[in-house]
């Protein structure tokens, strides 16, 4: 039986032994496929006063829903059966490569020059979901052009090779990656150059499930830096539009106006730019727009300690101070976490005086906006 394969014939083993055995196959406890199994183990640990021993009954209860996956893992049926030996080789390569100090960080985007050249990490995931990470793999970074082969693979998977290559070629261009050029059929040469990647990205939507629902974020600082220096990419986008390379109804800046508003609003709150926020409010922009982490401008301002922005959003815009982000935090929690005691006091007082009002009619909406304009 699978149970005795794991326990090596013993009737009971510590739960930690089972967890270690799972990890040795390359599966991580954070694997979404094992969520139900790990929750049951966690519950058993919480209900026990001492060390939890896994017997056949607890094993059947925890593993029942994942029996097929774990059977493949423990019977060495994954694509890499000897995963620990494989990991040892990867680690050797990592530490050997770490000794290399040649080269420089990218300079073509100002924000990228701020990254430390000493950061070095390697993460891998096999087709069976075996994962391993070594080095500085917890430090967020922008994928930049690393995303090109990924988005190409996803696009082909979703739409098929024939449709994808109706819009994008598959031959090398012989030019730099950001060259403003198309092939003889007025298509980008391939998906790995900027023009090809722009067209490919119009054919797909990235979904968070690619990461197993783990962290995927957005670097506003890099976006702003790209925006200030991205004239060539803007030119490529409009050149593609002129040549009608995009699929029908896809065109730059049409589908992302709301996202652009969110970015501008969050950047103003982050940098403490009350003047910009005042302009947004006067233009009837929703001042409670949320970013990818469900944070509002008030969350951002509170976390950064921008008292003037907090006062503007609370006293002039009357935004809701009880909106929760994806971690369940309200703006006051962020101010408290980052040690902005003066902001905490202001938000506490505002919360006590705040009463949520939802306009019911167009007349009330107009009246609400008029009051906001006068206040601003």
C-alpha positions, 0 to 999 in steps of 0.5 A: 500500500502507498501508506507503507511505502511512505512509512517504510512499513511502520504503522505510525510516523510523525506528520513531519515525516510525511511532509518531508516525504512529499517535498522529496518528490518535488511537490511543495506544501503550497501546491494548489492541488494539495490544498485540501490535504494540507488543510486537513493536516493543519487542522489535525495539528491544531487539534492535537496537544502534542506531536501528531502521528500519522496512522492509516486512518489519518492518512486516508482522511488527508490523502483521499482526494489526492491519491492519484497525484501522490501515488504518481509522486511516491511511485516515482512516475513524475517526469523527474523521478529522482528529484533530490538528485536533480536538485543537487545538480541544479544547486551545484550549477547555481553556486558555480554561476554565482561566482560570475560577476561579469556584465551590468544591470540593464540601463535602457530603463532608468528604474532597472539600474537600481537593482542590485547586481548581486541578486541571483536566484533560480526557480524551476517547475516541471510539467508535473508541478515539481518545484525547486527554488534556490537563491534570492527567489523571494525578491520581486522583479519585473519579467520584462522580455522573459515574458515573451516566450511565456505569452507566446506559448499561452497564445498558441495553446489558447488560439492555435499555431495557425491563428497566431502566425496569421498575425506574427511571423516565425523567422529571425529578423536580423535586427535589434529586438526593438527595431521598428520593422515588419516582414514582407507580409507586414507582420512582426518577424517573430514573437520574441521581438517587441513588435511581435510580443505586442501583437501576441499580448493582444491575443491573450489574457494573463491569468493568475492561475498560471502561478497556482494563485501565488503572488503576481504583482505590478511594479508601478515604479517600473511602469512609470520609468518605462512610460517616460522612456518608451517612445520607441515602443509607443511608436511600434504600437502605432506603427502596427495599428497603422499597418492593421496588424492587430486582430479586429477591435484590438488597438493601443489605449482602447481597452486599458483606459480604466487600468490607466486611470488606476495607475495614474491615481495610485501613482499620485497617491504614492507620490503625494501629488494632491494637485493631480488627485484634485484634477482627477476628482474634478474630472469625475474620476472614481476616487475609490478605484482599486489596484491589483491588490484591491488597494484604494488610493487611501491605502497607498497614501496611508502606507506612505504617510502622506498626511495631505493626501489622506486629508484630501481623500477623507475630508474632500472626497469622503472616500470609504475608509473601511475598504479591505485589500486582498489581505483584509487590511483597511487603510488605517491598518497600513498606516499602523504597519508602517508606523505613521501614528499621525495618519492613524489618529486622523483615520481613526477620527474619520472612521468614527464620523464616517457614514456610508452614503449610496446615491440612489438616483441620477439627481443624487449622483449629480448633487454628490458630484457637485458637492465634491467639486465645490469641496475640491 
